[in-house]
Amino acid sequence: MEECIDPRVALEKASTAVITVTCGTANAKNIEFEFMNLLGGDAWRWKAHTIADSKFLLRFPTAKMVS
């Protein structure tokens, strides 16, 4: 069976990472705040989603968006 993936979904998956908190505790808002402070929040809205204890999904801007 051939897999048909929407190109937009494929692009979104390519720029998504799993963030794991290895020391201490954090929630999704803490993760968003830290990335906003590190990389800026003017052009990108950081949105973390909890997927398990101490694990979060976070989407990053693509290289084209950064340029």
Secondary structure, DSSP 8 states (H G I E B T S, - for coil): ------HHHHHHHHTEEEEE--SS---HHHHHHHHHHHH-SSS----EEEEETTEEEEE---HHHH-
